[in-house]
Amino acid sequence: MEAIIRTYSSLSEMKADEYRYWHSRPVHERMEAVAELTVSLYGLKGKTADDFRFQRVVEVLPRPRR
């Protein structure tokens, strides 16, 4: 894999390029990136993803029958 170095004249230009890049990627790839970042951030806190699950049910909503 070849590294690509880009220089930007402003933060807004960099953000616009990043936005275009992520919107060019398929949804499953974006979701995988979010999951990877989430697990990495949990690791920085010394936690696992299981430590942040819901502790209890807040409210149960009735659902109409089909």
Phi, psi and omega per residue, in radians:
M1 nan 2.281 -3.106
E2 -1.642 2.293 3.134
A3 -1.312 2.453 3.097
I4 -2.068 2.202 3.125
I5 -1.929 2.203 3.117
R6 -2.092 2.523 3.038
T7 -2.021 2.489 -3.111
Y8 -2.155 2.584 -3.141
S9 -1.543 -0.245 3.126
S10 -2.685 2.802 3.109
L11 -1.136 -0.665 -3.129
S12 -1.155 -0.608 3.074
E13 -1.153 -0.714 3.118
M14 -1.127 -0.776 3.134
K15 -1.106 -0.692 3.122
A16 -1.111 -0.714 3.113
D17 -1.156 -0.723 3.104
E18 -1.101 -0.729 3.108
Y19 -1.067 -0.825 3.103
R20 -1.055 -0.712 -3.130
Y21 -1.072 -0.900 -3.066
W22 -1.171 -0.537 3.089
H23 -1.325 -0.257 3.070
S24 -1.475 -0.253 -3.107
R25 -1.505 2.617 3.097
P26 -1.168 2.724 -3.062
V27 -1.003 -0.760 -3.098
H28 -1.088 -0.569 3.116
E29 -1.234 -0.676 3.095
R30 -1.137 -0.713 3.128
M31 -1.136 -0.688 3.094
E32 -1.089 -0.686 3.127
A33 -1.139 -0.708 3.110
V34 -1.111 -0.771 3.141
A35 -1.099 -0.730 3.131
E36 -1.113 -0.752 3.099
L37 -1.121 -0.697 -3.140
T38 -1.087 -0.829 3.131
V39 -1.099 -0.692 3.119
S40 -1.097 -0.744 3.138
L41 -1.179 -0.667 3.049
Y42 -1.046 -0.724 3.123
G43 -1.087 -0.659 3.092
L44 -1.103 -0.531 3.113
K45 -1.500 -0.039 -3.126
G46 1.333 0.441 -3.090
K47 -2.128 2.966 3.003
T48 -2.011 2.926 3.140
A49 -1.069 -0.519 3.132
D50 -1.154 -0.420 3.135
D51 -1.220 -0.275 -3.054
F52 -1.972 0.419 3.090
R53 -1.368 2.819 3.113
F54 -1.034 2.419 -3.133
Q55 -1.458 -0.524 -3.116
R56 -2.766 2.965 3.073
V57 -1.441 2.220 -3.114
V58 -1.416 -0.852 -3.108
E59 -2.747 2.458 3.087
V60 -1.856 2.163 -3.120
L61 -1.722 2.349 3.078
P62 -1.185 2.515 -3.112
R63 -2.136 2.310 -3.140
P64 -1.150 2.532 3.103
R65 -1.282 2.631 3.123
R66 -1.619 nan nan
